[in-house]
């Protein structure tokens, strides 16, 4: 059987390498030239090639597909537009130069984010495999897929814990008055100061007060003391899970199970709601927010450039991190979603639409958030810097307090806001969990999808319990940094290097030409082969040189917690050598060099999963070989 293999690394050569396996198991190599004729005409000249079928080339079974191209597009938008756009992007922009941050963010999006998004889409659609199985293209680096899957699992476990918090607040939003608007003796202490009172007549020193400093707002204490029962440090452990949040976490995973149990047939339909509904709420909140007193000052604070920061390396590091986090680049869901596409789906167009929508949503969310925070600062008669909190604090402290200040139906806006957050969380978490499910299903295709989903949901619930303990928010920060951020930089660098230089960027461009009928320009060679891996490596080295242990307040996390974070990174990175060793050991060859060379070659499973497209692909390559001979 002839099996295509392309491993040409020469910058000047236009030749592609074909691997042909004979009955003796040895490899014969022949060369084929890139096509200069129109692909469609070539395929139409082959009378023995049948048109499209949906049969798996390996198992002969039909592979699940999206119900329509729109379902795929909506699912990707739902995946990319998530909680990070609402609470992570606005604070990251504020912290890194305000309006000036938009410039490096857009540069990173255009030169790194969009090309990587298109790359992962192309690999998934061409092979119809998930984020691990696609490395049949180069088995020696299969560990990249498992490392990404591990990072993705880390993220989805804490994402669902945030969904649990959102569920809790959603239920609480139906109370009148909103429970975080006053100092309830059941959970408030002497530091709690009701910001609705006349603070100028309060005997407490409010130099750093209300949401900040020695005195604390009801929304702050409600979140830390009533919802989380948060402890000051984790030196003596993290404590047991909070029972109410445990029920909310169970509810979140139950929702995900119901969405994912039937695969893309159900998740695709759900995507229409999870992708579109948040915009209805976001626009409603925007219209209300910009009409509030102080909104203009808040928006100007958000968009006013701090030009002195634009040349700081940490700002560019933050831009890349936000881009990866928001678009889910190198986590695996992009490959997973595109693997359920029809072979000719115009994914280049889709990648432009999705990245544009994601960026637009982040900018829109920033305006909405800071308009309302500006109103809160106006009501409290303090500087806006006093009411801005990062991370979970923005979603569960600053924003709820701002909603509580609305004179017109604050309960309604609270319900809408947290319903929007939950919907965004469902979209992102279902894509991440679905990626893990697809990885398992690709390795064990005969297992029932709903059974895999049930096991994954149960394990996710158990793992998520750690984040809803009194010390859970500190563990979330730890896992986010080591498990979700640090690992992804490494995997993204290895991913682009492996595809561009082991499989070959010319071969990738040829496959995309076969799939889409579009010949990519030299720009994509520069991007995938040089700019992206080099720039990401530079940023990664910078982060290593500027690494500081994470803190809890003004104190560093315990050494044991930091060590646990490094263990997470080690688990992911160790997948690379482990699976490389397994791949090399399986190969035939007289020397270790020959085995390593063979492990870099695509297996017979690489190629279009559709049987007829696979035959077309083989004939296409063989025809070019014949032209040279």
ABEGO torsion letter per residue (X at the ends): XBBBBBABABAABABBBBBBBBAAGBBBBBBBBBBABBAAAAAAABAABBBBBABBAAAGBBBBBBABAAAAAAAAAAAABBAAAAAAAAAAAAAAGEAAAAAAAAAAAAAAAAAAAAAAAAAAAAAGBBAAAAAAABAAAAAAAAAAAAAAAAAAAAAAAAAAAAAAAAAAAABOBBAAABBBAAABBAABBBAABBAAABABBAABBGABEABBBAAAAAAAAAAAGBBABAAAEAEBBBAAAAAAAAAAAAAAAAAAAAEAAAAAAAAAAAAAAAAAAAAAAAAAAAABBGAAAAAAAAABBBAAAAABAAAAAAAAAAAAAAAGBGAGAAAAAAAABBAABBAAAAAAAAAAAAAAAAAAAAAAAAAAAAAAAAAAGBBAAAABBBEAAAAAAAAAAAAAABABGAAAAAAAAAAAAAAAAAAAAAAAAAAAAAAAAAABAABBAAAAAAAAAAAAAAAAAAAABAAAAAAAAAAAAAAAAAAAAAAAAAAAAAAAAAAEAAAAAAAAAAAAGBBBBAAAAAAAAAAAAAAAAAAAAAAAAABBBBBBEABBBBAAAAAAAAAAAAAAAAAAAAAAAAAAAABBEABAAAAAAAAABBBAABEBABAAAAAAAAAAAAAAAAAAX
